[in-house]
Amino acid sequence: MTILFFILFFMIFGKLVGFAFRATWGIMKVMLYIVFLPVILVGMVMGGLIYIALPILLIVGLLSLLKTA
């Protein structure tokens, strides 16, 4: 009976851990695109790296336009 309990216990909580990792990955992608990327680009412009920030901005902008189309 105890073995059955532990098997079912790990099956249920293993699925919950898998769901938690998928949810965390989705939230991290949203945070990257909405918060961190603009902050990084503005920091690069302030630091004098506009020649790197501008191509990154253009590539991300084109990809976002093509992805929604």
C-alpha positions in Angstrom: 0.0 0.0 0.0 2.9 2.3 0.8 4.5 1.7 -2.5 1.3 2.6 -4.4 1.0 5.8 -2.3 4.5 6.9 -3.2 4.1 6.0 -6.9 0.9 8.1 -7.2 2.5 10.8 -5.0 5.4 11.2 -7.4 3.2 11.0 -10.5 0.9 13.8 -9.3 3.6 16.1 -7.9 6.0 15.4 -10.8 3.3 16.7 -13.2 2.9 19.8 -11.0 6.7 20.4 -11.1 6.6 20.1 -14.9 3.8 22.6 -15.1 5.7 25.0 -12.8 8.7 24.9 -15.1 6.6 25.5 -18.2 4.8 28.4 -16.5 8.1 29.9 -15.3 9.6 29.7 -18.8 6.5 31.4 -20.3 6.6 34.2 -17.6 10.4 34.6 -18.2 9.9 35.0 -22.0 7.3 37.7 -21.4 9.5 39.5 -18.9 12.5 39.4 -21.3 10.6 40.9 -24.2 8.6 43.5 -22.3 11.0 44.6 -19.5 14.6 43.5 -20.0 15.1 44.0 -23.7 14.0 47.7 -23.7 16.1 48.3 -20.6 19.1 46.7 -22.2 18.7 48.7 -25.4 18.3 52.0 -23.5 21.4 51.1 -21.4 23.4 50.4 -24.6 22.3 53.8 -26.1 23.2 55.6 -22.9 26.6 53.8 -22.8 27.5 54.9 -26.4 26.8 51.5 -28.0 24.1 52.8 -30.4 25.8 51.1 -33.3 25.0 47.7 -31.6 21.6 48.7 -30.2 20.2 49.9 -33.5 20.7 46.6 -35.4 19.3 44.6 -32.5 16.3 46.9 -32.4 15.7 46.6 -36.2 16.0 42.8 -36.1 13.6 42.4 -33.2 11.2 44.8 -34.8 11.2 43.0 -38.1 10.8 39.6 -36.4 7.9 40.9 -34.4 6.2 42.3 -37.5 6.7 39.1 -39.5 5.6 36.9 -36.6 2.2 38.6 -36.3 1.6 38.7 -40.0 
